[in-house]
Amino acid sequence: MATNNALAKLTIIPYTSDKFDTLAGTAFVAMYNPSTLSTSHTQDVQEMKTANGSDNSTQDKNKQNPTVSVELLLDGTGASPPQNVLATESNTSVQGFSTAISGLENGKVNISKAIEILFKVLMKIESKTHDSNFLKVIWGEGLYLECKVQSATVNYSLFNRDGSPLRATVSCTFIETNNHVMSQRKNKLFSPDITKIHLVKAGDTIYNIAKSEYGSESFYLQIAAANDLMNYRKLQPGQNLILPPTNKAE
């Protein structure tokens, strides 16, 4: 992530698994930062009915993981020469990774090659896992997302005389993985925040917090896991606990 006053570029980093500990290749740095970015939160709502079939109430069945949608502009006209950015990551054991905007030819970006490289980052299938890349999407201090790509659509808007593309916009939608607690801790763009914070008071136990928040003491394990608590029986007053969204069917 950016540590100085240099322009922070949106970066997509591929990993081989949801542990995010092994890089799957070269990270992709946006040629231009998006001018807009949208987040989406959805849930299934079931309509409950009385015995005679009349409307009664609604019930939330399941929250879907949040999504983030961005548009990445690729320009091959040479009007604005791209810069190859070398970034470092301080929040994992991997201290550095190579990055590329992509296929330069005579100082210009080859749009077809740029899209090929981007899609390799987004959707490459790993031979060992038979699964597509897991991704971190990072943009300075504002966006940190552990995710997979849900969709990517290419729109071409300018062409050479020979029909080759000169400019394209790639509309990407990323869906957060189930390792959502770390993303929610770091992500400043998600709103509303679906992860609550509880300030521990004297006399609090993980069991009564679970009962108060989720309606059952049995959810204490989810709280312990979300906060990496080794000794959850001894909470300290003044301590902040993350209370993650929980599927009560678990």
Buried (B, 14 or more C-beta within 10 A) or exposed (E): BBEEEEEBBBBBBBBBBEEBEEBBBBBBBBBBBBEEBEBEEEEEEEEEEEEEEEEEEEEEEEBEBBBBBBBBBBBBEEEEEBEEBEBEBEEBEBEEBEBBBBBBEEEBBBBBBBBEBBBBBBBBEBEEEEEBBBBBBBBBEEBBBBBBBBEBEBEBEEEEEEEEBBBBBBEBBBBBBEEBBBBBEBBEBBEEEBBEEBEBEEEBBBBEBBBEBBEEBEBBEBBBEBBEBEEBEEBEEEEEBBBBBBEEEE
